[in-house]
């Protein structure tokens, strides 16, 4: 649906440039430059930049029209363009390929459409010849998405493939069933104005194509998944930064909410890393070890990028409360990242167990799982409290911290007793003690996050957000 909507949205550019507003372009640029020079307000400057861009766009279209005027004198060029309007299949395919090739080269269907509108405005390109070229530009614009998906995850590849199928199928349907009616309709709407006819045809194609293929969107997705299939052993794709955008830094209240969303996303990755680490240690699962290491790299990257974003945000005009929240978020992402580090430590301990063929007793596994569950509960409750602002939930996490500390001491004592009684292998016992030490530190960091939530609650920030 988003891909289809984007196709319709890109036709707005063609609609704008098909209007001859070159006579007010110098005025728009002049007003925009004056406002930009003398205004101190960032929002007003943005409006000024819009005016300047608007003026430059139409002056550029004027230059393009002037550039193609000499082509009217070349009979061979005129005949070539006219031949694209022939009814035979070869001419239509050639026209579509021309539109595809130009768009693939310039990497913009809007730029190609602008060229076509310039040619149409000078009477060089009738709608009958322009329409199949226009269809080709819609296929050519998929090249950008296809190139961008190279090296990306499978979801991105499937999205690019759906985009390509959508435009190729739409082009085929229009060539065989809708070319005549479309041309007749746009000529009737804008008689004598080739530029408007071209823009309207572009819009009509994308809207009609969306209406026709939207009911089959699930089928297109299924086809893409068949061509680029999932595999049972395919690693879970890890999505990094999702919500941060430098453009919203000028609105600190919104930027801060986006940072909190990003921190919660980072916390979910850390939870996944934690679960894999515990599974790798208790069940000696090599795949879980690899998952933990892979996720930890992403967590470290996110911590760096969120920290950098918070630095940029703190340099903006923020309130005292927002500055306090930013400080708290610095501490929170550090705690989340440290939990990820401890998960990595546990995965490394699992690696040693596998390499040394060390096996925990059933009692040791049971104790590890029990303590892990308690720490996980604290961590998840601390992040839930951050999301919802529930102070009592954060307080329960802090209270449980003493319980986790006592549990670590009790498990350490009982395990040392088992070692003294010869019930456990010494090497495995050392790893067990390291593991519960890492879990206890994870509990400390979960408690730190809960304290940050309480501090934010004292500032009444969650009510504001």
C-alpha positions in Angstrom: 0.0 0.0 0.0 2.8 2.4 0.9 4.5 1.7 -2.5 1.3 2.3 -4.4 0.7 5.6 -2.5 4.3 6.7 -3.2 3.7 6.1 -6.9 0.7 8.4 -6.8 2.6 11.0 -4.7 5.4 11.3 -7.2 2.9 12.5 -9.9 2.4 15.7 -7.9 5.7 17.0 -9.2 4.5 16.6 -12.8 1.3 18.4 -12.0 3.3 21.3 -10.5 5.8 21.7 -13.4 3.1 21.4 -16.0 1.7 24.8 -14.8 3.5 27.8 -16.4 4.4 30.0 -13.4 7.7 31.2 -14.8 6.5 34.8 -14.7 6.3 34.8 -10.9 9.5 32.8 -10.4 11.9 35.9 -10.1 9.4 37.4 -7.5 9.3 34.2 -5.5 13.1 33.9 -5.5 13.5 37.6 -4.6 11.0 37.4 -1.7 12.6 34.2 -0.5 16.1 35.5 -0.5 15.1 38.7 1.4 13.3 36.7 4.1 16.1 34.2 4.4 18.7 36.9 4.9 16.9 39.0 7.4 14.9 36.4 9.4 16.3 34.8 12.6 13.5 32.3 12.9 14.3 28.8 11.6 10.7 28.1 10.6 10.5 31.3 8.6 13.8 30.5 6.9 12.4 27.1 5.9 9.5 28.9 4.3 11.9 31.2 2.5 13.8 28.2 1.2 10.6 26.7 -0.2 9.9 30.0 -2.1 13.5 30.0 -3.5 13.2 26.3 -4.5 9.8 27.0 -6.1 11.2 29.9 -8.1 14.3 28.0 -9.2 12.1 25.0 -10.3 10.1 27.0 -12.8 13.1 29.0 -14.0 14.8 25.7 -14.6 11.7 24.5 -16.6 11.9 27.7 -18.7 15.6 27.0 -19.4 14.8 23.5 -20.4 12.0 24.7 -22.8 14.5 27.2 -24.4 17.1 24.4 -24.7 14.8 22.1 -26.7 13.4 24.8 -29.0 16.2 24.3 -31.6 15.2 20.6 -31.9 12.0 21.8 -33.7 14.3 22.4 -36.7 15.5 18.8 -36.9 13.1 16.9 -38.9 14.7 13.5 -38.0 14.2 14.2 -34.3 10.6 15.2 -34.7 9.9 12.1 -36.8 11.5 9.9 -34.2 9.3 11.3 -31.5 6.2 11.0 -33.6 7.0 7.4 -34.4 6.6 6.5 -30.7 2.9 7.2 -31.2 2.5 4.6 -33.9 0.0 1.8 -33.0 2.4 -1.1 -33.8 3.9 -3.1 -30.9 7.5 -2.4 -31.9 7.1 1.4 -31.6 5.4 1.1 -28.3 8.1 -1.2 -26.8 10.8 1.2 -28.1 9.0 4.1 -26.5 8.7 2.3 -23.2 12.3 1.3 -23.3 13.3 4.9 -24.0 11.4 6.1 -20.9 12.9 3.2 -18.9 16.5 3.9 -20.0 16.4 7.7 -19.4 14.9 7.2 -15.9 17.3 4.5 -15.0 20.2 6.8 -16.0 19.0 9.9 -14.2 17.6 7.9 -11.3 14.5 10.1 -11.2 11.1 9.6 -12.9 10.2 13.2 -11.9 13.3 14.5 -13.9 12.3 12.4 -16.9 8.7 13.6 -16.7 10.0 17.2 -16.5 12.0 16.7 -19.8 8.9 15.2 -21.5 6.8 18.2 -20.3 9.4 20.6 -21.7 9.3 18.8 -25.1 5.4 18.7 -25.0 5.3 22.4 -24.2 7.3 23.2 -27.3 5.0 21.1 -29.5 7.6 18.4 -30.1 5.9 15.6 -28.3 2.2 14.9 -28.7 0.4 12.9 -26.0 0.1 9.8 -28.3 4.0 9.6 -28.4 4.6 10.7 -24.8 2.3 8.3 -23.1 4.2 5.1 -23.7 7.5 6.9 -22.8 5.7 7.9 -19.6 4.9 4.3 -18.9 8.5 3.4 -19.3 9.5 6.0 -16.7 7.4 4.2 -14.1 9.4 1.0 -14.7 12.7 2.9 -14.8 12.1 4.5 -11.4 12.2 0.9 -9.9 15.9 0.7 -10.8 16.8 3.0 -8.0 14.9 0.8 -5.5 16.4 -2.4 -6.9 20.0 -0.9 -6.7 19.3 0.2 -3.1 18.2 -3.3 -2.1 21.5 -4.8 -3.2 23.2 -5.8 0.0 20.1 -5.0 2.1 18.0 -7.5 4.0 15.5 -9.8 2.3 12.5 -7.6 3.3 14.0 -4.7 1.4 14.7 -6.9 -1.7 11.1 -8.1 -1.6 9.7 -4.6 -1.3 11.8 -3.5 -4.4 10.5 -6.6 -6.3 6.9 -5.8 -5.4 7.4 -2.2 -6.7 8.8 -3.5 -10.0 6.0 -6.1 -10.5 3.4 -3.4 -9.7 4.7 -1.0 -12.4 5.4 -3.7 -15.0 2.0 -5.3 -14.6 0.3 -1.9 -14.7 2.2 -0.9 -17.8 1.2 -4.1 -19.6 -2.5 -3.6 -18.6 -2.5 0.0 -19.8 -0.8 -0.8 -23.1 -3.3 -3.4 -24.1 -6.5 -2.0 -22.5 -6.3 1.6 -21.4 -4.0 3.6 -23.8 -6.8 4.8 -26.1 -9.3 5.7 -23.3 -6.6 7.5 -21.2 -5.4 9.6 -24.1 -9.0 10.5 -25.0 -9.8 11.5 -21.4 -6.8 13.7 -20.9 -7.2 15.5 -24.2 -10.9 16.2 -23.3 -9.9 17.5 -19.9 -7.0 19.7 -21.2 -7.6 20.4 -24.9 -4.7 22.2 -26.6 -2.4 21.9 -23.5 0.1 19.1 -24.1 2.0 19.7 -20.8 -1.2 19.4 -18.8 -2.3 16.3 -20.8 1.0 14.6 -20.0 0.8 15.4 -16.3 -2.8 14.2 -16.1 -2.0 11.0 -18.0 0.8 10.4 -15.4 -1.6 10.8 -12.5 -4.4 8.9 -14.2 -2.0 5.9 -14.8 -0.8 5.7 -11.2 -4.3 6.2 -9.6 -5.9 3.6 -11.9 -3.1 1.2 -11.5 -3.4 1.4 -7.8 -7.2 0.8 -7.9 -6.7 -2.2 -10.2 -3.9 -3.9 -8.3 -4.6 -2.9 -4.7 -7.0 -6.0 -4.3 -4.1 -8.2 -5.5 -1.4 -6.6 -3.2 -1.3 -9.8 -1.0 -0.8 -11.9 -4.1 2.1 -9.6 -5.2 3.7 -10.0 -1.8 3.3 -13.8 -2.0 5.0 -13.9 -5.4 7.9 -11.8 -4.0 8.2 -14.2 -1.1 8.3 -17.2 -3.5 11.0 -15.6 -5.6 13.0 -14.4 -2.6 12.0 -17.1 0.0 12.5 -17.3 3.7 14.6 -20.2 5.0 14.2 -22.0 8.2 17.8 -21.4 9.1 17.7 -17.7 8.0 18.9 -15.5 10.8 16.4 -13.1 12.3 17.1 -9.8 10.7 18.1 -7.1 13.2 16.6 -3.6 12.6 18.8 -0.8 13.9 17.9 2.9 14.3 14.2 3.4 13.4 13.0 6.7 14.9 15.8 9.2 14.9 15.7 12.0 12.3 17.9 15.1 12.4 15.1 17.1 10.8 13.0 17.1 14.0 15.8 18.3 16.2 14.3 21.8 15.8 11.3 20.6 17.8 12.9 19.2 20.9 9.7 17.9 22.5 9.0 15.6 19.5 12.7 14.7 19.1 12.8 13.6 22.8 9.7 11.3 22.3 11.4 9.8 19.3 14.6 9.1 21.3 12.5 7.4 24.0 10.9 5.2 21.3 14.4 4.4 20.0 15.7 3.5 23.5 12.7 1.1 23.9 13.6 -0.4 20.6 17.2 -0.8 21.7 15.9 -2.4 24.9 14.0 -5.0 22.9 17.1 -6.0 21.0 18.9 -6.3 24.4 16.1 -8.6 25.7 16.5 -10.8 22.6 20.3 -10.9 23.2 19.7 -11.8 26.9 17.4 -14.6 25.9 19.9 -16.0 23.4 22.7 -15.7 25.9 20.9 -17.7 28.6 19.8 -20.3 26.1 23.4 -20.7 24.9 24.6 -21.3 28.4 22.0 -23.7 29.7 21.4 -25.6 26.4 24.9 -25.1 24.9 23.3 -23.7 21.7 25.9 -22.5 19.2 23.3 -20.6 17.1 22.2 -18.7 20.2 25.9 -17.8 20.9 26.2 -16.4 17.4 22.9 -14.5 17.7 24.1 -12.9 20.9 27.4 -11.7 19.4 25.5 -10.4 16.3 22.9 -8.5 18.3 25.6 -7.0 20.6 27.3 -5.3 17.6 23.9 -3.7 16.7 23.3 -2.6 20.3 26.7 -1.0 20.5 26.1 0.8 17.2 22.7 2.0 18.5 24.2 3.3 21.7 26.7 5.4 19.8 24.1 6.8 17.5 21.5 7.6 20.2 24.2 9.2 22.3 25.3 11.4 19.3 21.7 12.4 18.7 21.2 13.3 22.4 24.3 15.5 22.2 22.9 17.3 19.2 19.5 17.6 21.0 21.1 19.0 24.1 22.7 21.8 22.0 19.3 23.0 20.9 17.0 25.3 22.9 15.6 22.8 25.5 13.9 23.5 28.8 15.5 22.6 32.1 13.1 19.6 32.4 14.0 18.3 29.0 17.7 18.7 29.8 17.2 16.6 32.9 15.4 13.9 30.8 18.3 14.0 28.3 20.8 13.3 31.1 18.6 10.4 32.3 18.4 9.0 28.8 22.2 9.0 28.6 22.3 6.9 31.7 19.6 4.6 30.5 21.2 3.8 27.2 24.4 3.1 29.0 22.7 0.7 31.4 20.9 -1.1 28.4 24.2 -1.3 26.6 25.9 -2.7 29.7 23.2 -5.4 30.0 24.0 -6.3 26.4 27.7 -6.6 27.4 26.9 -8.9 30.2 24.8 -11.0 27.8 27.8 -11.2 25.6 29.9 -12.3 28.6 27.5 -15.1 29.3 27.6 -16.2 25.6 31.4 -16.3 25.8 31.1 -18.5 28.9 28.8 -20.8 26.9 31.4 -20.9 24.2 34.0 -22.0 26.7 31.6 -24.7 28.0 31.1 -26.1 24.5 34.9 -26.0 23.6 35.8 -27.7 26.9 32.9 -30.0 26.9 31.7 -28.9 30.3 28.2 -29.7 31.4 26.3 -28.2 34.3 24.3 -30.4 36.7 20.6 -30.3 36.5 20.5 -28.4 39.8 22.9 -25.7 38.4 20.8 -25.3 35.3 17.7 -25.0 37.4 19.3 -22.3 39.6 20.6 -20.4 36.5 17.2 -20.4 34.9 15.5 -19.3 38.1 17.9 -16.3 38.7 17.8 -15.4 35.0 13.9 -15.3 35.1 14.0 -12.9 38.1 16.5 -10.6 36.4 14.6 -10.7 33.2 11.4 -9.8 35.0 13.2 -6.8 36.6 14.6 -5.7 33.3 11.3 -5.9 31.4 9.4 -4.2 34.2 11.9 -1.3 34.2 11.4 -0.8 30.5 7.6 -1.1 30.8 7.8 1.6 33.5 9.8 3.8 31.2 7.2 3.3 28.4 4.2 3.9 30.6 5.5 6.1 33.4 4.3 3.7 36.2 6.2 4.7 39.3 5.0 1.8 41.4 6.3 -0.6 38.8 9.7 1.1 38.9 9.7 0.9 42.7 9.1 -2.8 42.6 12.1 -3.3 40.4 14.3 -1.4 42.9 12.9 -3.5 45.8 13.7 -6.7 43.8 17.3 -5.6 43.5 18.0 -6.6 47.1 16.3 -10.0 46.4 18.6 -10.5 43.4 21.7 -9.6 45.4 20.7 -12.1 48.1 19.9 -14.7 45.5 23.4 -14.3 44.0 25.1 -14.8 47.4 22.9 -17.8 48.2 23.5 -19.5 44.9 27.3 -18.8 45.2 27.3 -20.3 48.6 25.3 -23.4 47.7 27.4 -23.9 44.5 30.7 -23.7 46.4 29.2 -26.4 48.8 28.5 -28.6 45.8 32.1 -28.1 44.6 33.5 -29.0 48.0 31.4 -32.1 48.0 32.7 -33.1 44.5 29.2 -32.9 43.0 30.3 -30.5 40.3 33.4 -30.2 38.0 35.6 -27.3 39.2 35.9 -25.8 35.7 32.1 -25.8 35.2 31.7 -24.4 38.8 33.9 -21.4 38.0 31.8 -20.6 34.9 28.6 -20.9 36.9 29.9 -18.4 39.4 30.9 -16.0 36.6 27.4 -16.4 35.1 25.5 -15.5 38.2 27.8 -12.6 38.8 26.9 -11.3 35.3 23.2 -11.8 36.1 23.5 -9.9 39.4 25.1 -7.0 37.5 22.3 -7.1 35.0 19.9 -6.7 37.9 21.9 -3.6 39.1 21.5 -2.0 35.6 17.7 -2.8 35.6 17.5 -1.1 38.9 19.4 1.9 37.6 16.9 2.2 34.7 14.0 2.1 37.2 15.7 5.0 39.2 15.9 7.0 36.0 12.1 6.4 35.5 11.4 7.6 39.0 13.6 10.7 38.5 11.6 11.5 35.3 8.4 10.9 37.1 9.4 13.5 39.8 9.7 16.0 36.9 6.2 15.0 35.7 7.7 14.4 32.3 5.5 11.4 31.5 2.4 13.4 31.9 3.8 16.0 29.5 4.9 13.3 26.9 
